[in-house]
Each structure stands twice: as structure tokens, then as C-alpha cells.
């Protein structure tokens, strides 16, 4: 039987625990670490784009930036689950 228009089980709704507002937790140290890591990734990305450097150094800085972005994503996931 197809769902009726009064069916309130919409799978597209985001559960309350996964809302982005769960990221903002100023009393939690992970929140501040997340901000620092994301700022560092931003700075490293800007550095690669704005300043000419040898290709090997550009690759090293890019790898660090991507590692920081991955760490930031993991921290964000942890904050959203807490």
C-alpha cells in the first residue's frame, strides 16, 4: 500500500542528533580543536595557491592540508555524535 499524505514518517528529515547545530559546543575542547584544524587547513590551502614553490614542497603542503581536512571531518563527526 503506498504511503498516504498523512504519513509522518518522512525519511528525508534529519534526526535531531545529526543537526549541524550540534557542532557548536564552546565548552568542549574538541570544538576548539576543530576550529584550529580547519583554520590551519585554510592557511595551508592559501599558501599553496598564493605563493610559488617547488612542486615537491607544494605536494607536501597539500598532503598536510588534506590530512588536516580529514582530521577536521573526523572531529566534526565526533562532535555531532556526542
Helices and strands as residue ranges (DSSP letters): G 16-18, G 20-23, H 29-50, H 55-81
